[in-house]
Amino acid sequence: MTISWCDFIAGSVAGVCGLLIGHPADTIKVRQQTFQSSGCIHIAIQTIKYEGLHGFYKGMGFPLLTAGIMNSVFFGVYGNCLRALENFHKRQEPENNGVSKYWYMNIFFAGVCAGTAQVAVASPVELVKIQLQSQTGTWEKQHSRKHTGPINCILHIVNEHGLRGLYHGSQITMCRDSLSSGLYVLTYVVCLDMFHGPQQVWTVIFAGGTAGVISWASIIPLDVIKSRIQADDLSNPRYKGIVDCTVKSYKKDGLHVFRRGFITCSFRSFPVNAATFLGYERSLKFCQHVSKDFFTHPEQKDT
């Protein structure tokens, strides 16, 4: 199989686009899921009051540096895995010259593979981001200031717990990202098919935003558990694992705790994922055009 690097390049652009739009709302969502006071408006007001607008951008530095890599892995693995699956089914059914009858199944499975692959990058990034986002130092005593920035946070974790410490919460991250990624790309493609492809900007915006909302809505309980595990004190953890975190969260805050951040996440997901897919589609098209021109001989262009 020939690897297409256009998917990786387009994914990198897409990741930066989504992060720039969605980080402030992501900070509110993480604090809703980890703090005792869970109202999004209350958290927003407290953040502005004690930390200023800068508080909404805590933990953004490291994700900004790695967003390109993370989404490059996701879209790169997704695009190449999908082509491999389609080529395999076409060899099995040579009489079918169009899209295989397994198209949607291939979309979903390629998304699952991509979501699983990106955990290797996403888990440390999410850990550092959430450790920084959950710090207030003033108005939430349980989450006092320990790290001065992403580099300091990484060094502290590695010194105290080794490289393995950076993957604290990786199991729940994989549970969250694998199946939801399959649903994510499947929803996007189904929406695009309803409007006959990504030719129009508004179809990409609608399909990307809808895919984000649906995929996030399906994993909010897992995201709550993941946020709590990764916001925990790694040296003196309250939670021993996924099951322990689930049980303790339920006993303390009731069943409603597992839907914390849903409204914030829904409002955030549409514009973030609309921007992500718009950046992906446009940069992918540009990259493919440049690649075609670069690798095509002059005499072939003239014919």
Disulfide bonds with the S-S distance in Angstrom:
none
